[in-house]
């Protein structure tokens, strides 16, 4: 099962590392390997959350996620995205931006770093909305009940998550503007950039997440009608609607992956400013994250370890906060990765404890039932 699910990841790893050696020798091999590990460690929570969405799709769309989705993730986010950011911020045409990335790597790195406030605000708001909508939802299984129970009650207030996200964005932008004013106002425009980018991230979440949720709800209704029609001896057709629902969920997954990849792309510049090595390393890591997502779905891991999804969403909330903080302050990528790993590890351990307790209770019940009444 592992070999079958990860075979493409293993193949891409071999090809990527071989390409790195051909491109710039064994030093490039080491850099690409480090970048791949960085991407996997930063994106494990991404895989868990993706699995929660992907398990609602059929095998065809899971294949699309692993093929077309990987092309978008690797070439789109890890290669094209940094070039587009440079082209927009430096007011260059795409060809000149590519030339700059290849010929003047240090200047290219500076331009991507200058664009970081916009990137962090967009990604931070998108991820924050995912976390808030999760934490405000009333669910049967709760992990940290002392937090989740009162927040679920608060979540009955309409648009609360949007209001909180906007307040966080305003505080972030105001803090940034104040910081800039104290330094002569040189970065006042960037406070405006943070606001615009953050609102863009919020709108993207509401549009893509809303469409995904709408079609998912329609699909559930259509499936119920289909079952009723079959019971009545008729025949319905939910194929088209299923396609629409799966397409928008796929689109949601791609935007989600993009938001997760922001910190990996920016963090990669701490290791190298060579766009080719960056694309190879982050691309290999992205492939493992994709394969891990499919593996979690097919193994039913989220059903067996029920708190994993909670841990991943808390990690998303932490990453959103970290992204907003990095608009003004530098935070080491190791800290970012460790926060996610610790939260997911804690939720996994809690799930194991819960399963053991349920198994023990079930064993006690069966024993008591089997004891004959005197």
Secondary structure, DSSP 8 states (H G I E B T S, - for coil): -HHHHHHHHHHHHHHHHHHHHHHHHHHHHHHHHHHHHHHHHHHHHHHHHHHHHHTTS-HHHHHHHHTHHHHIIIIIIIIIHHHHHHHHHTT--HHHHHHHHHH-HHHHHHHHHHTHHHHHHHHHHHHHHHHHHHHTS--SS-SSHHHHHHHHHHTTSTTHHHHHHHHHHHHHHHHHHHHHHHTTTTTHHHHHHHHHHHHHHHHHHHHHHHHHHHHHHHHHHHHHHHHHHHHTT-----HHHHHHHHHHHHHHHHHHHHHHHHHHHHHHTTT---HHHHHHHHHHHHHHHHHHHHHHHHHTHHHHSTTHHHHHHHHHHHHHHHHHHTTTS---HHHHHHHHHHHHHHHHHHHHHHHHHHHHHHHHHHHHHHS---
